[in-house]
Amino acid sequence: MTSNLIDPIVAIATAPGRGGIGVVRVSGPSLGPFIFSLLGKNLLPRHAHYLSFPDENNQPIDQGLAIFFKHPHSYTGEDVLELQGHGGPAVLQQLLKRCLTVGETYGMRLATPGEFTQRAFLNDKIDLAQAEAVADLIDASSEAAARAAVSSLSGEFSRRINTLSSSIVQLRMLVEATLDFPEEEIEFLEKYQARQKLNTMLSDLENIISQSRQGMVLREGLHVVLAGVPNVGKSSLLNALAGQDLAIVTDIAGTTRDKVSQIIHLHGVPITIIDTAGLRETTDTIESIGISRSWAEIANADVVLHLMDATQPNSQLDEKIELHRSRQSIVLQVFNKQDLACYLSIIPDQAIRISAKTGAGLDTLQSKLLEIAGWNPGQESPWLARQRHIDSLEQSRMHLLLAQDHAAENDRVLDLFAEELRLAHESLGQITGKMSPDDLLGEIFSRFCIGK
């Protein structure tokens, strides 16, 4: 550890605003003297002490519970003090200030974002995947995402990664023990069933990748933009998908002048729906600004729903949308007002037909969005995953496949075989943090909230 990660740290651990309870958390290598200076008494570890929190004049700032967790039996692996009082912002700020004043003698400072969890990781209380799960649990926007985050936090994802890593290490040890005896290389592959073991590892890895992709869908979701000319029913579709009247709906063209967004959940998958201003030529300055923002949203979308009126089909915007969308995005043609259309035969077969008014076709549209997201309703992920996890898993698979190729050769392959096993193992180690560069750790923990 560097010196700044040994300093005692303090922060308000509860969310900003008013609440019934507020928590100030302190962590450091040895908090006994600080606690006595702050509270005027020593605390028994893991006991809740009801007392006053005094100021510099020994007048109470607040009354509440003080709980001391002695290292290593704490969240961070260091000594931890939690002061649980009333959740008023003014009270908590006074208590925080008092901790910093008393703690100045001991080198105490404000915690940086995620520093409590970072110390838990550095002190081997949790691995990197579990640390990320802390942030994911806080940010979870659905019950399914919360369940998956809790599973990650409990170590389910890490256990699967560690089990596979152990299998790779065992095979690698056998290989490297044979490298000094080149005449035994071919016999080794047969004697220790190296090829079969490698096939089993690849099968296990494929299963982990599949479940992790589901977990990433639960975490990331989709960014969906509704685009089209005025009065095709974009706002009506947003309201229908959200199940509430979020956007104003009228027959007047140009009613929507700025984006309106709402997050909905389909099978626990977060879908952010953006309703945009109708795309047309206009001399209205305010509406023009809204249309410019519409094109900007289209450029950042995962999915663009090009909404058209089924009673008067018009695909003139298709080419413009194609020019503005990102290369990764998908454009779906959606024809609204099918309950009014009397000549649906001219609508392309691949288009989705709906009625935002009656709800017809919305199930088909929702299923298509889940399909694009990569969601498999029959396979709920037991953990949440991030893009960096998928990247590391894919790297590991690539190296195992290369090892498989070397194992299929007939001449002097074990050194190359062993090297690919090593690289596959290192790729998996980046997920749990056993082999992670410092800049990656800084990026991950900087996204946490202060106090966690």
C-alpha positions as CSV (number, residue, x, y, z in Angstrom):
1,M,0.0,0.0,0.0
2,T,1.0,3.6,-0.5
3,S,1.0,5.9,2.4
4,N,-2.3,7.6,1.5
5,L,-4.0,4.2,1.7
6,I,-2.8,3.9,5.3
7,D,-4.2,7.2,6.5
8,P,-7.4,7.0,8.6
9,I,-10.4,8.1,6.5
10,V,-13.9,9.3,7.2
11,A,-17.0,10.0,5.2
12,I,-20.8,10.2,5.4
13,A,-21.9,6.7,4.3
14,T,-25.6,7.4,3.7
15,A,-27.1,9.1,0.7
16,P,-27.4,12.9,0.6
17,G,-30.6,14.4,1.9
18,R,-32.9,13.9,4.9
19,G,-33.5,10.5,6.4
20,G,-34.4,8.8,9.6
21,I,-30.8,7.5,10.1
22,G,-27.5,8.8,9.0
23,V,-24.1,7.1,9.2
24,V,-20.6,8.5,9.4
25,R,-18.0,5.8,8.8
26,V,-14.3,5.9,9.8
27,S,-11.6,3.4,8.8
28,G,-7.9,3.1,9.7
29,P,-5.2,0.8,10.9
30,S,-5.6,1.5,14.6
31,L,-8.6,3.6,15.7
32,G,-8.5,3.0,19.5
33,P,-6.9,6.3,20.5
34,F,-9.0,8.3,18.0
35,I,-12.2,6.7,19.4
36,F,-11.3,7.6,23.0
37,S,-10.5,11.2,21.9
38,L,-13.8,11.5,20.0
39,L,-16.2,9.8,22.4
40,G,-14.3,9.9,25.8
41,K,-14.6,6.1,26.2
42,N,-13.3,2.9,24.7
43,L,-15.8,0.7,22.8
44,L,-16.2,-3.0,22.9
45,P,-15.8,-4.5,19.4
46,R,-19.1,-5.5,17.7
47,H,-21.3,-4.0,20.4
48,A,-23.8,-1.2,19.8
49,H,-23.2,1.6,22.3
50,Y,-25.9,4.2,22.7
51,L,-24.3,7.5,23.7
52,S,-23.9,11.2,22.9
53,F,-21.6,12.4,20.1
54,P,-19.9,15.5,21.8
55,D,-18.5,18.6,20.2
56,E,-15.3,20.4,21.3
57,N,-17.2,21.9,24.3
58,N,-18.5,18.5,25.3
59,Q,-22.0,19.5,24.2
60,P,-24.0,16.8,22.2
61,I,-24.0,17.1,18.5
62,D,-26.4,14.2,18.4
63,Q,-27.2,11.0,20.2
64,G,-27.1,7.6,18.5
65,L,-25.2,4.3,18.2
66,A,-21.5,3.9,18.0
67,I,-20.2,0.5,16.7
68,F,-16.6,-0.5,16.6
69,F,-15.4,-3.3,14.3
70,K,-11.9,-4.5,15.2
71,H,-9.6,-5.5,12.3
72,P,-9.6,-7.9,10.5
73,H,-13.3,-8.5,11.2
74,S,-14.6,-5.5,9.4
75,Y,-15.7,-4.4,5.9
76,T,-12.3,-2.8,5.1
77,G,-10.2,-5.2,7.0
78,E,-9.0,-2.3,9.2
79,D,-10.5,-0.9,12.4
80,V,-13.9,0.6,11.5
81,L,-16.1,2.9,13.5
82,E,-19.7,3.6,12.5
83,L,-21.6,6.5,14.1
84,Q,-25.3,6.1,13.5
85,G,-27.3,9.1,14.3
86,H,-30.2,11.1,12.8
87,G,-30.2,11.6,9.1
88,G,-30.3,15.4,8.9
89,P,-27.6,16.9,6.6
90,A,-26.6,19.6,9.1
91,V,-26.2,17.1,11.9
92,L,-24.1,14.7,9.7
93,Q,-21.9,17.5,8.5
94,Q,-21.2,18.6,12.1
95,L,-20.4,15.1,13.0
96,L,-18.1,14.7,10.0
97,K,-16.3,18.0,10.8
98,R,-15.8,16.9,14.4
99,C,-14.3,13.6,13.3
100,L,-11.9,15.4,11.0
101,T,-10.9,17.9,13.8
102,V,-10.2,15.1,16.4
103,G,-8.6,12.9,13.7
104,E,-6.2,15.6,12.6
105,T,-3.7,14.4,15.2
106,Y,-3.9,11.0,13.7
107,G,-3.6,12.1,10.0
108,M,-7.3,11.5,9.3
109,R,-8.7,12.8,6.0
110,L,-11.9,12.6,3.9
111,A,-12.3,9.4,2.0
112,T,-12.2,9.5,-1.8
113,P,-15.0,7.8,-3.9
114,G,-14.9,4.1,-3.4
115,E,-12.0,4.1,-0.9
116,F,-13.7,2.0,1.7
117,T,-14.4,-0.7,-0.8
118,Q,-10.9,-0.3,-2.3
119,R,-9.4,-1.0,1.1
120,A,-11.6,-4.0,1.4
121,F,-10.2,-5.3,-1.9
122,L,-6.5,-4.4,-1.0
123,N,-6.9,-6.2,2.4
124,D,-8.3,-9.3,0.7
125,K,-11.8,-9.0,2.2
126,I,-13.3,-9.2,-1.3
127,D,-12.0,-9.6,-4.8
128,L,-12.3,-7.1,-7.7
129,A,-15.5,-8.7,-9.1
130,Q,-17.2,-8.5,-5.7
131,A,-16.0,-4.9,-5.2
132,E,-17.7,-4.0,-8.5
133,A,-20.8,-5.8,-7.3
134,V,-21.1,-3.4,-4.4
135,A,-21.5,-0.5,-6.9
136,D,-23.8,-2.6,-9.1
137,L,-26.1,-3.4,-6.1
138,I,-26.4,0.3,-5.3
139,D,-27.1,1.2,-8.9
140,A,-29.5,-1.8,-9.6
141,S,-32.7,-0.6,-11.2
142,S,-34.7,-3.8,-11.1
143,E,-35.3,-6.7,-8.8
144,A,-33.6,-9.1,-11.2
145,A,-30.5,-6.9,-11.4
146,A,-30.4,-6.6,-7.6
147,R,-30.6,-10.3,-7.1
148,A,-27.8,-10.8,-9.6
149,A,-25.6,-8.1,-7.9
150,V,-26.1,-9.8,-4.5
151,S,-25.1,-13.1,-6.1
152,S,-21.9,-11.5,-7.4
153,L,-21.2,-9.8,-4.1
154,S,-21.5,-13.2,-2.3
155,G,-18.8,-14.5,-4.6
156,E,-20.7,-16.8,-7.1
157,F,-19.1,-15.3,-10.2
158,S,-15.7,-15.3,-8.5
159,R,-16.1,-18.9,-7.5
160,R,-16.8,-20.0,-11.1
161,I,-13.8,-18.0,-12.3
162,N,-11.5,-19.4,-9.6
163,T,-12.6,-23.0,-10.2
164,L,-11.8,-22.7,-13.9
165,S,-8.5,-20.9,-13.1
166,S,-7.5,-23.8,-10.7
167,S,-8.2,-26.3,-13.5
168,I,-5.9,-24.4,-15.9
169,V,-3.2,-24.1,-13.3
170,Q,-3.3,-27.8,-12.5
171,L,-2.9,-28.7,-16.2
172,R,-0.2,-26.1,-16.6
173,M,1.8,-27.5,-13.7
174,L,1.7,-31.0,-15.3
175,V,2.8,-29.6,-18.6
176,E,5.7,-27.6,-17.2
177,A,6.9,-30.6,-15.2
178,T,7.2,-32.5,-18.5
179,L,9.0,-29.7,-20.5
180,D,12.5,-31.1,-19.5
181,F,11.6,-34.4,-21.1
182,P,10.8,-33.6,-24.7
183,E,10.6,-37.3,-25.7
184,E,7.5,-37.6,-23.4
185,E,5.5,-34.8,-24.9
186,I,3.2,-36.8,-27.0
187,E,2.9,-39.5,-24.3
188,F,2.0,-36.7,-21.8
189,L,-0.9,-35.5,-23.8
190,E,-2.3,-39.0,-23.9
191,K,-1.4,-40.1,-20.4
192,Y,-2.9,-37.2,-18.6
193,Q,-5.8,-36.7,-21.0
194,A,-4.7,-33.1,-21.6
195,R,-6.9,-32.7,-24.7
196,Q,-10.0,-33.9,-22.9
197,K,-9.3,-31.7,-19.9
198,L,-8.8,-28.7,-22.2
199,N,-12.1,-29.5,-24.0
200,T,-13.9,-29.5,-20.6
201,M,-12.3,-26.2,-19.6
202,L,-13.5,-24.6,-22.9
203,S,-17.0,-26.0,-22.3
204,D,-17.1,-24.5,-18.8
205,L,-15.7,-21.2,-20.1
206,E,-18.4,-21.0,-22.9
207,N,-21.1,-21.5,-20.2
208,I,-19.6,-18.7,-18.0
209,I,-19.4,-16.4,-21.1
210,S,-23.0,-17.1,-21.9
211,Q,-24.2,-16.4,-18.4
212,S,-22.0,-13.3,-18.2
213,R,-23.5,-11.9,-21.3
214,Q,-26.9,-12.2,-19.7
215,G,-25.6,-10.5,-16.7
216,M,-24.2,-7.6,-18.7
217,V,-27.6,-7.2,-20.4
218,L,-29.2,-6.9,-16.9
219,R,-26.7,-4.2,-16.0
220,E,-26.4,-2.2,-19.2
221,G,-29.8,-2.6,-20.9
222,L,-30.5,-0.7,-24.1
223,H,-30.7,2.9,-25.2
224,V,-33.7,3.1,-27.5
225,V,-34.6,6.3,-29.5
226,L,-38.0,6.9,-31.1
227,A,-37.6,8.8,-34.3
228,G,-39.9,9.9,-37.1
229,V,-41.8,12.8,-38.6
230,P,-44.3,14.6,-36.5
231,N,-47.7,13.0,-35.6
232,V,-46.7,9.4,-36.2
233,G,-47.3,8.5,-32.6
234,K,-43.9,8.6,-30.9
235,S,-45.2,10.2,-27.7
236,S,-48.1,7.8,-27.7
237,L,-45.7,4.8,-28.0
238,L,-43.6,6.1,-25.2
239,N,-46.7,6.4,-23.0
240,A,-47.8,2.9,-24.0
241,L,-44.5,1.3,-23.2
242,A,-44.1,3.2,-19.9
243,G,-47.7,2.5,-18.8
244,Q,-48.2,6.2,-17.9
245,D,-48.7,9.6,-19.5
246,L,-45.2,11.0,-19.7
247,A,-45.4,12.9,-22.9
248,I,-48.0,15.3,-24.2
249,V,-50.0,13.9,-27.1
250,T,-51.9,16.2,-29.5
251,D,-52.7,16.4,-33.2
252,I,-50.6,19.5,-33.4
253,A,-47.3,18.9,-35.3
254,G,-44.2,19.8,-33.3
255,T,-45.8,19.3,-29.9
256,T,-42.7,17.5,-28.7
257,R,-39.8,20.0,-28.8
258,D,-37.3,18.3,-26.5
259,K,-36.5,14.8,-25.6
260,V,-38.5,12.9,-23.0
261,S,-37.0,9.8,-21.5
262,Q,-38.2,6.9,-19.3
263,I,-36.6,3.7,-18.1
264,I,-38.8,0.6,-18.4
265,H,-38.0,-3.0,-17.4
266,L,-38.6,-6.0,-19.6
267,H,-37.9,-9.2,-17.7
268,G,-35.6,-7.1,-15.5
269,V,-33.7,-5.7,-18.4
270,P,-33.5,-1.8,-18.2
271,I,-34.6,-0.2,-21.5
272,T,-34.2,3.6,-21.7
273,I,-36.8,5.0,-24.1
274,I,-36.1,8.4,-25.6
275,D,-39.0,10.3,-27.3
276,T,-37.6,13.0,-29.6
277,A,-38.9,15.9,-31.6
278,G,-40.5,15.1,-34.9
279,L,-38.0,15.3,-37.8
280,R,-39.0,17.9,-40.4
281,E,-37.9,21.2,-41.9
282,T,-39.0,24.1,-39.8
283,T,-38.4,27.8,-39.3
284,D,-39.3,27.7,-35.6
285,T,-36.1,28.3,-33.7
286,I,-37.1,26.4,-30.6
287,E,-38.3,23.4,-32.6
288,S,-35.1,23.5,-34.7
289,I,-33.1,23.1,-31.5
290,G,-35.2,20.1,-30.5
291,I,-34.8,18.5,-33.9
292,S,-31.0,18.9,-33.7
293,R,-31.1,17.1,-30.3
294,S,-33.1,14.4,-32.0
295,W,-30.4,13.7,-34.5
296,A,-27.8,13.7,-31.6
297,E,-29.9,11.1,-29.7
298,I,-30.1,9.0,-32.9
299,A,-26.3,9.1,-33.2
300,N,-25.9,7.7,-29.6
301,A,-28.7,5.1,-29.7
302,D,-28.3,1.3,-29.4
303,V,-31.6,0.9,-31.2
304,V,-33.5,3.5,-33.4
305,L,-37.2,2.8,-33.7
306,H,-38.1,4.6,-37.0
307,L,-41.8,5.1,-36.4
308,M,-44.1,5.7,-39.4
309,D,-47.9,6.1,-39.8
310,A,-49.4,2.9,-41.3
311,T,-52.2,4.9,-42.9
312,Q,-49.7,6.9,-45.0
313,P,-46.4,4.9,-45.1
314,N,-43.4,7.0,-45.9
315,S,-39.8,5.9,-45.6
316,Q,-38.1,9.0,-46.9
317,L,-36.3,9.4,-43.5
318,D,-34.6,6.0,-43.7
319,E,-31.6,7.3,-45.6
320,K,-31.1,10.3,-43.3
321,I,-31.4,8.0,-40.2
322,E,-28.8,5.6,-41.7
323,L,-26.4,8.5,-42.2
324,H,-26.8,9.8,-38.6
325,R,-26.9,6.5,-36.6
326,S,-23.7,4.9,-35.2
327,R,-22.3,1.8,-36.9
328,Q,-23.2,-0.3,-33.9
329,S,-26.9,0.8,-33.7
330,I,-29.8,-1.1,-35.1
331,V,-32.7,0.6,-37.0
332,L,-36.2,-1.0,-36.8
333,Q,-39.1,0.1,-39.0
334,V,-42.2,0.4,-36.8
335,F,-45.5,1.2,-38.4
336,N,-48.0,2.7,-35.9
337,K,-51.8,3.1,-36.2
338,Q,-52.4,-0.3,-37.7
339,D,-55.9,-0.2,-36.2
340,L,-56.7,2.5,-38.7
341,A,-54.7,1.2,-41.8
342,C,-56.7,-0.4,-44.5
343,Y,-53.8,-1.3,-46.9
344,L,-51.2,-3.0,-44.8
345,S,-50.0,-5.1,-47.7
346,I,-47.6,-2.3,-48.8
347,I,-45.8,-2.4,-45.4
348,P,-42.5,-4.4,-45.6
349,D,-42.6,-7.9,-44.1
350,Q,-39.7,-7.3,-41.8
351,A,-41.3,-4.2,-40.3
352,I,-43.1,-4.3,-36.9
353,R,-46.8,-3.3,-36.9
354,I,-48.3,-1.8,-33.8
355,S,-51.0,0.3,-32.5
356,A,-49.9,2.5,-29.6
357,K,-53.6,3.3,-29.0
358,T,-54.9,-0.3,-28.6
359,G,-51.6,-2.0,-27.6
360,A,-51.6,-4.3,-30.5
361,G,-48.1,-5.4,-31.5
362,L,-46.4,-4.1,-28.4
363,D,-45.5,-7.6,-27.3
364,T,-43.8,-8.2,-30.6
365,L,-41.9,-5.0,-30.3
366,Q,-40.8,-5.7,-26.7
367,S,-39.7,-9.2,-27.7
368,K,-37.6,-7.8,-30.5
369,L,-35.9,-5.3,-28.1
370,L,-35.0,-8.2,-25.7
371,E,-33.7,-10.2,-28.7
372,I,-31.4,-7.3,-29.7
373,A,-30.3,-6.9,-26.1
374,G,-29.2,-10.6,-26.1
375,W,-31.7,-11.6,-23.4
376,N,-32.6,-15.2,-23.1
377,P,-35.8,-15.5,-20.9
378,G,-35.0,-19.1,-20.1
379,Q,-31.5,-18.3,-18.8
380,E,-31.4,-15.8,-16.0
381,S,-27.9,-14.8,-15.1
382,P,-26.8,-15.7,-11.6
383,W,-24.5,-12.6,-11.5
384,L,-24.0,-9.2,-13.1
385,A,-21.2,-8.7,-15.5
386,R,-19.4,-5.8,-17.1
387,Q,-17.8,-5.3,-20.6
388,R,-14.3,-5.8,-19.1
389,H,-15.4,-9.2,-17.7
390,I,-16.6,-10.3,-21.1
391,D,-13.4,-9.0,-22.8
392,S,-11.2,-11.0,-20.3
393,L,-13.3,-14.1,-20.7
394,E,-13.0,-13.8,-24.5
395,Q,-9.3,-13.4,-24.3
396,S,-9.0,-16.5,-22.1
397,R,-11.1,-18.5,-24.6
398,M,-8.8,-17.3,-27.4
399,H,-5.8,-18.6,-25.6
400,L,-7.4,-21.9,-24.7
401,L,-8.4,-22.4,-28.4
402,L,-4.8,-21.7,-29.4
403,A,-3.6,-24.3,-26.8
404,Q,-6.1,-26.7,-28.3
405,D,-4.5,-26.1,-31.7
406,H,-1.0,-26.8,-30.3
407,A,-2.3,-30.0,-28.7
408,A,-3.5,-31.2,-32.1
409,E,0.0,-31.0,-33.5
410,N,2.4,-33.9,-33.4
411,D,5.8,-32.3,-32.8
412,R,7.3,-30.5,-29.8
413,V,4.1,-28.6,-28.7
414,L,4.3,-28.5,-24.9
415,D,6.2,-25.2,-24.5
416,L,3.6,-23.4,-26.7
417,F,0.8,-25.3,-25.0
418,A,2.0,-24.2,-21.6
419,E,2.4,-20.6,-22.7
420,E,-1.2,-20.4,-23.9
421,L,-2.4,-21.9,-20.6
422,R,-0.5,-19.2,-18.8
423,L,-2.0,-16.4,-20.8
424,A,-5.5,-17.9,-20.4
425,H,-5.0,-18.0,-16.6
426,E,-3.8,-14.4,-16.6
427,S,-6.8,-13.2,-18.5
428,L,-9.1,-14.8,-15.9
429,G,-7.0,-13.2,-13.1
430,Q,-7.9,-9.7,-14.4
431,I,-11.6,-10.3,-13.6
432,T,-11.0,-11.0,-9.9
433,G,-8.1,-8.5,-9.6
434,K,-5.3,-11.1,-9.0
435,M,-3.6,-9.7,-12.1
436,S,-4.9,-6.2,-12.6
437,P,-2.9,-3.1,-13.4
438,D,-3.2,-0.1,-11.0
439,D,-4.8,2.2,-13.6
440,L,-7.7,-0.3,-14.0
441,L,-8.2,-0.2,-10.2
442,G,-8.2,3.6,-10.2
443,E,-10.8,3.6,-13.0
444,I,-13.1,1.2,-11.2
445,F,-13.1,2.7,-7.7
446,S,-13.3,6.3,-8.9
447,R,-16.9,5.5,-10.1
448,F,-18.1,4.6,-6.6
449,C,-19.9,7.0,-4.3
450,I,-18.1,8.6,-1.4
451,G,-18.7,6.7,1.8
452,K,-18.6,3.3,0.0
